[in-house]
Amino acid sequence: MTKDLIDILQLSREEIDELIAKAGDIIDHPDVYAHKCDGKKIATLFYEASTRTRLSFESAMIELGGSVIGFSSATDSSVSKGESVADTARTVECFADIIAMRHPKEGAPYVAANNVDIPVINAGDGGHNHPTQTLTDLLTISREKGRLDDLVIGCCGDLKFGRTVHSLIAAMSRYENVKFVLISPEELKIPEHVRTEILDKGNIDYEETDSLENAMPNLDVLYMTRVQRERFFNEADYLRLKDTYILTPDKLTYAKYDLSILHPLPRVNEISVEIDKDPRACYFKQVRYGKYIRMALILKLLGVD
């Protein structure tokens, strides 16, 4: 495994499976891991707002016995004085053993990783990559379905700009007999590069539709994302389509009894709060799983047995 994690495609299927197995062992035996990172520090360098990802990294390190330093806004650091990403990373390397960085500019964590000797984890860089969210999604699917192959996965909403969907497709394409049902309005269909470089190149089975109801009966997993008003060229198109992609109890009428509903969050209105009580809703479990997979990743990158 590489020193850093910048892109999910850096990980082989075997490495992903190893991290999922380690996360499962942490879930089952938390006491065994409670002091694995005693004396270690993670620096969470978050140049833009985050709730789940930042707190997940911080709680992951604390539950491993380590401690946390860092900042949750660029205005709280010397970045506000014009310091470069490279210089910030070099400075933080003097105080920490591993860095988790979120940045609005694509490639910023890569720059940091190239300038320090400690591991750097990309916690989201613009619209580019969010590899630990993808690991979270994979752990969730694995724990809820008991497997990562032989699945029909529906991805619904903003498939054009949704970085989590692109990464999920890339990662799940390594597994056997996985089919994707891509549910979106015409304006937000999956980008051509994802279709040609991942789906077509890998001979992955997929279909595209604009109907969530028609797709529902065949799905094992439904991965929801938000349809954003700002992505449409005109208000009329948005108003015509917006309610189509809000998951409500009536849309689950023909869903499988063991469907798993995921969402990277934050949710706005694309999943009705009534769904939260449905046993098929997994998105808050997904948040919890994110802590465990990040614990496994921190251990792996630090070389802690």
C-alpha positions in Angstrom: 0.0 0.0 0.0 1.2 3.5 -0.8 2.3 6.0 1.9 -0.6 8.3 1.3 -4.3 7.9 0.2 -5.2 10.6 -2.4 -7.4 8.6 -4.8 -9.5 5.5 -4.2 -7.9 3.9 -7.4 -4.6 3.7 -5.5 -6.0 0.8 -3.6 -6.3 -2.6 -5.1 -9.3 -4.8 -4.4 -7.2 -6.8 -2.0 -6.2 -3.7 -0.1 -9.8 -2.5 0.1 -10.9 -6.0 1.4 -8.1 -5.9 4.0 -9.3 -2.5 5.3 -12.9 -3.7 5.4 -11.8 -6.8 7.4 -9.8 -4.6 9.8 -12.7 -2.2 10.3 -14.9 -5.2 11.0 -12.5 -6.5 13.6 -12.4 -3.0 15.2 -16.2 -3.1 15.4 -16.1 -6.5 17.1 -13.2 -5.9 19.4 -12.9 -2.2 20.2 -10.9 -2.7 23.4 -8.1 -4.4 21.5 -7.6 -1.2 19.5 -8.1 1.4 22.3 -4.4 2.1 22.7 -2.9 1.2 19.3 -2.1 4.9 18.6 -1.0 6.0 22.0 1.3 9.0 21.6 0.4 9.5 17.9 -1.2 12.7 16.6 -3.4 13.3 13.6 -3.5 16.8 12.1 -6.9 17.6 10.5 -6.3 20.4 8.1 -9.8 21.4 6.9 -9.7 24.4 4.6 -13.5 24.2 4.1 -16.5 23.3 6.2 -17.2 19.7 7.2 -19.2 17.9 9.9 -19.0 14.2 9.4 -15.6 13.8 7.8 -13.6 16.0 10.2 -15.3 14.6 13.3 -15.0 11.1 12.0 -11.2 11.4 11.6 -10.9 13.0 15.0 -13.0 10.5 16.8 -11.2 7.7 14.9 -7.8 8.8 16.2 -9.1 9.4 19.7 -10.6 6.0 19.9 -7.3 4.5 18.9 -5.7 6.3 21.8 -4.1 9.1 19.8 -4.7 12.9 19.9 -5.8 15.6 17.4 -4.4 18.9 16.3 -5.4 21.1 13.3 -7.9 23.6 12.1 -11.5 23.6 10.8 -11.3 26.7 8.6 -8.6 28.3 6.6 -9.3 31.6 8.4 -8.1 29.9 11.6 -4.6 29.3 10.3 -1.7 31.1 8.5 -3.4 30.3 5.3 -5.3 33.5 5.8 -1.9 35.2 5.6 -1.1 33.6 2.3 0.8 30.5 3.4 1.0 27.8 0.7 -0.3 24.3 1.1 3.2 22.9 0.9 4.5 25.2 3.6 1.6 24.5 5.9 2.1 20.7 5.4 5.8 21.0 6.1 5.1 23.0 9.3 2.4 20.5 10.5 4.8 17.6 9.9 6.9 18.9 12.7 4.0 18.3 15.1 1.9 15.4 13.8 2.4 11.8 12.6 -0.4 11.8 9.9 -2.4 14.5 8.1 -6.1 14.4 6.9 -6.7 17.3 4.5 -9.8 18.8 3.0 -9.3 21.5 0.4 -11.6 23.3 -2.1 -8.9 23.0 -4.8 -8.4 19.8 -6.7 -4.9 18.3 -6.1 -4.1 20.2 -2.9 -3.7 17.0 -0.8 -1.4 15.6 -3.5 0.8 18.7 -3.2 0.9 18.3 0.6 1.8 14.6 0.2 4.7 15.4 -2.2 6.2 17.8 0.4 6.2 15.7 3.6 7.3 12.3 4.7 4.3 11.5 7.0 1.2 10.0 5.5 -1.5 12.3 3.9 -5.1 11.3 3.5 -7.3 13.2 1.1 -10.4 14.1 3.0 -12.0 15.7 -0.1 -10.5 18.0 -2.7 -13.0 20.1 -4.6 -15.1 18.0 -6.9 -12.3 15.6 -7.5 -11.8 12.8 -4.9 -13.1 11.8 -1.5 -11.6 8.3 -1.1 -12.5 7.8 2.6 -16.2 8.4 1.8 -15.9 5.7 -0.8 -14.3 3.3 1.7 -17.2 4.2 4.1 -19.7 3.4 1.4 -18.0 0.0 0.7 -17.8 -0.9 4.3 -21.5 0.0 4.7 -22.6 -2.1 1.7 -20.4 -5.0 2.9 -21.8 -4.9 6.4 -25.4 -4.5 5.3 -25.4 -6.9 2.4 -22.7 -9.3 3.5 -20.9 -9.0 0.2 -19.6 -6.6 -2.4 -20.3 -8.7 -5.5 -23.6 -9.9 -7.1 -25.3 -6.6 -6.5 -27.6 -4.2 -8.4 -26.7 -0.7 -7.3 -28.9 2.3 -8.1 -27.3 5.7 -8.1 -29.9 8.5 -8.0 -29.8 12.2 -8.4 -26.8 14.3 -9.4 -24.6 11.8 -11.2 -22.8 14.4 -13.3 -21.2 16.4 -10.5 -21.4 13.9 -7.6 -17.8 12.9 -6.8 -19.0 10.2 -4.4 -20.9 8.5 -7.2 -18.0 8.5 -9.5 -15.6 7.1 -6.9 -18.2 4.4 -5.8 -18.6 3.2 -9.4 -14.8 3.1 -9.9 -14.3 1.1 -6.7 -17.3 -1.3 -7.1 -16.3 -2.0 -10.7 -13.5 -4.3 -9.3 -16.1 -6.7 -7.9 -17.8 -9.5 -9.8 -21.3 -9.4 -11.2 -22.1 -5.8 -10.2 -24.7 -3.9 -12.2 -25.4 -0.1 -11.9 -28.7 1.5 -12.5 -28.0 5.2 -13.1 -31.1 7.3 -12.3 -31.0 11.0 -13.2 -32.5 13.7 -15.3 -30.9 14.1 -18.7 -29.1 17.3 -17.5 -27.3 15.4 -14.7 -26.4 12.1 -16.4 -23.1 10.3 -15.6 -20.1 12.1 -17.3 -18.8 10.6 -20.5 -15.4 9.9 -19.0 -16.9 7.7 -16.2 -19.0 5.9 -18.8 -16.1 5.2 -21.2 -13.1 4.8 -18.9 -14.8 2.8 -16.1 -18.1 1.2 -17.2 -17.4 0.5 -20.9 -13.7 -0.2 -20.5 -14.4 -2.6 -17.6 -17.4 -4.2 -19.4 -19.5 -3.3 -16.5 -23.3 -3.9 -16.8 -25.3 -0.7 -16.5 -28.5 1.0 -17.6 -29.6 4.6 -17.5 -33.1 5.8 -16.7 -34.9 8.9 -15.5 -37.5 6.9 -13.4 -36.7 6.1 -9.8 -40.0 4.1 -9.4 -39.3 1.9 -12.5 -35.8 1.1 -11.2 -36.7 0.4 -7.6 -37.9 -3.3 -7.7 -34.5 -4.6 -9.0 -32.2 -2.7 -6.6 -30.2 -4.2 -3.8 -28.6 -0.8 -2.9 -30.0 2.7 -3.5 -27.4 5.5 -3.3 -29.1 8.8 -3.1 -27.6 12.2 -3.9 -29.1 15.7 -4.0 -30.4 17.2 -7.2 -29.2 20.8 -7.0 -31.1 23.7 -8.3 -27.9 25.5 -9.3 -27.0 22.7 -11.8 -30.0 23.5 -14.1 -29.9 26.0 -16.9 -33.5 27.1 -16.2 -35.9 27.1 -13.3 -38.6 25.4 -15.3 -36.6 22.2 -15.7 -35.6 22.1 -12.1 -39.3 22.5 -10.9 -40.4 19.8 -13.4 -37.9 17.3 -12.0 -37.1 18.1 -8.4 -39.8 16.0 -6.7 -39.1 13.0 -9.0 -35.9 12.4 -7.0 -37.2 12.8 -3.5 -37.4 9.4 -1.8 -40.7 9.1 0.0 -42.4 6.0 1.5 -44.7 5.5 -1.5 -41.6 5.2 -3.8 -40.5 2.2 -1.6 -43.7 0.3 -2.2 -42.1 -2.0 -4.7 -38.6 -2.0 -3.3 -37.0 -5.2 -1.9 -37.5 -5.9 1.8 -33.7 -5.9 2.3 -32.9 -2.8 0.1 -30.1 -0.7 1.7 -30.5 3.0 1.3 -27.3 5.0 1.4 -26.6 8.8 1.2 -23.2 10.5 1.6 -24.9 13.4 3.5 -25.7 16.2 4.2 -29.3 15.6 3.3 -31.4 18.5 2.2 -34.8 17.2 1.1 -34.0 14.3 -1.2 -34.9 11.7 1.4 -38.1 12.3 3.4 -37.5 12.2 7.1 -40.3 9.5 7.2 -37.8 7.1 5.6 -35.5 7.4 8.7 -37.7 5.0 10.6 -37.6 2.4 7.8 -35.1 -0.5 8.6 -33.7 -0.1 5.1 -32.4 3.3 5.8 -28.6 3.0 6.3 -27.3 6.6 6.0 -26.8 7.2 9.7 -25.2 3.8 10.1 -23.0 4.9 7.2 -21.8 7.8 9.3 -20.8 5.4 12.1 -19.1 3.0 9.7 -17.0 6.0 8.5 -15.3 6.2 11.8 -14.3 2.5 11.8 -13.0 2.5 8.2 -10.9 5.6 9.0 -9.5 3.9 12.1 -8.5 1.0 9.9 -6.9 3.3 7.4 -5.0 5.3 10.0 -3.6 2.1 11.5 -2.5 0.9 8.0 -0.8 4.1 6.9 1.0 4.4 10.3 2.1 0.8 10.0 0.6 -0.1 13.4 -0.1 -3.8 13.7 
